[in-house]
Amino acid sequence: MTVHDSAAVSSRGGGGPLYIGGITPFSTVDWPGRLACVAFLAGCPWRCPYCQNHILQARDAATLGAEELFSFLEARRGLLDGVVFSGGEPLAQEDVIGAAQHARELGFAVGLHTCGAFPARLRAILPSVDWVGLDVKAPWDAYDRVTLAPGTGPLARASLDAVLEADVDMEARTTWHPALLSQDDIAAIGRDLAARGVRTWAVQAYRHTGTDGSLPNETVFPSDMPAGVADLFEHFEFRRA
């Protein structure tokens, strides 16, 4: 694992050290409508069984540091629209706040993928963020069923409130495995999001490949969506497995 010390990174203006599990140089799917690179930060406090990046749940999955990320970005000025901080859960590392600010200073738009586990850090980074992809995992009172961690619903709800109050462009998205969420759960999530003012929602069908295999290999289809819920949003997408 290569992680640069804070002094080295600060000399480049990026803040403290980052623990990065990998960098995708070019992506058109991680930020809809943008050509971006994606930095996958290591570490996450939740243990969702459908996670596609479960190998990044531990901090020691990092292989890169901030120096590599900013060297890459400086060489891609004018070639990329932006950078997306993903994970793991990027806000598990407080120094991502300074990294987002520095990416902005270099002229890049900044996107953020987050599960909402750290609402205070989310509020701190939002002034440096242009777009947020926020996972909404379950009805708020059923969150622990998906995250396998206690007390997670209020954190996620506070994070959604923070993004809405900041009026940052966002997409809420929900991964649907039939063993974790029922049709009634999906309907409840959709109605609550729409009532709060969310305009864009994506429902993602569970994909077994890449997970830890703890869930049965089952998925859902567009025909399983509760009637009328998609119509509550300006932009709705059902993403197939």
Sequence and secondary structure as in RCSB ss.txt:
>XXXX:A:sequence
MTVHDSAAVSSRGGGGPLYIGGITPFSTVDWPGRLACVAFLAGCPWRCPYCQNHILQARDAATLGAEELFSFLEA
RRGLLDGVVFSGGEPLAQEDVIGAAQHARELGFAVGLHTCGAFPARLRAILPSVDWVGLDVKAPWDAYDRVTLAP
GTGPLARASLDAVLEADVDMEARTTWHPALLSQDDIAAIGRDLAARGVRTWAVQAYRHTGTDGSLPNETVFPSDM
PAGVADLFEHFEFRRA
>XXXX:A:secstr
     HHHHHTTT  S   EEEEEEEESTTTTT  EEEEEE   S   TT TTGGGSSGGG  B HHHHHHHHHH
TTTT SEEEEEES GGGSTTHHHHHHHHHHTT EEEEEE SS HHHHHHHGGG SEEEEE  S GGGHHHHH ST
THHHHHHHHHHHHHHHT EEEEEEEE TTT  HHHHHHHHHHHHHHT  EEEEEE   TTS S S S    GGGS
 TTTGGGSSEEEEE  
